């Protein structure tokens, strides 16, 4: 679907040219052991290994989640037990503590949408019950609590750079507990998979261009892989390149030992992360001011702390079902998490989470959106309120 506003951050030629950037802006570089994986789900899988989780052990995870955080736990061989999340995304610690038993090994805590969760309380609970803490920072680019950066509280922390930056792949495991360690049997990604990453890079570059020639080239780049039948001689690499899918919610253990691609790691090091953080913050503040004139719209996080970088702009729309589908029909890439619920979740037991899946709407605030796009978004919201769908 063609949107009026970019669905994801765009890649520009200026990001390709070599520059010297300060990697310290990434919240994961604290002198701790760090491991760059192709996907964040791989980082979760290896994090369980670092914590010496055994098959049959239980990991407590929130009832409001994306299925991609759950699958690697199950495929590792551990059990998942859900704990309740309130309508404001705060954890129900009473429910969490009731569900701790002798099989419980760790607790997963999520910093939803880049905003800090009560991670210190999570840490206290885990210390009291001799459990490991998995700090899910998949939505985090910056932020902290009382001077301590997000990503430093868990025994392990997980980041997903491809959610916030215009790169094809990029997950990250940080081990904060000095008693933990892993020895990853790294596997080569192979020529064809690297070519697929390069193809995605070219598509992103062409997509950000407004020239007719670039658009024509983009159509060729997106043409179906007619060469697939000619690549059988590449063997396993061929199969991997053609089956890997960033939008899939499945977890394939055959990809678990893949490093981040050379291209994506280069782009990460070459981007002005400070500027990206500031732009996302500016867009979030603009939307906060704009929706203040709509009493039916409740911003999920009405305050933006001085160092928080939002992943998206979450809101609750009162009294109108399917508001995000109306916005999408008018060219706004609004989404919910209704399609990423893990099938193992007994949703009927978690009405608060069910409400969030159905009613919490995500609007984009990424760095490729400017004031003009924010203005377009607001005008479309006004039109919906005035004339309906």
Order of alpha helices (4+ residues) and beta strands (2+ residues): beta-alpha-beta-alpha-beta-alpha-beta-alpha-beta-beta-beta-beta-beta-alpha-alpha-alpha-alpha-alpha-beta-beta-alpha-alpha-beta-alpha
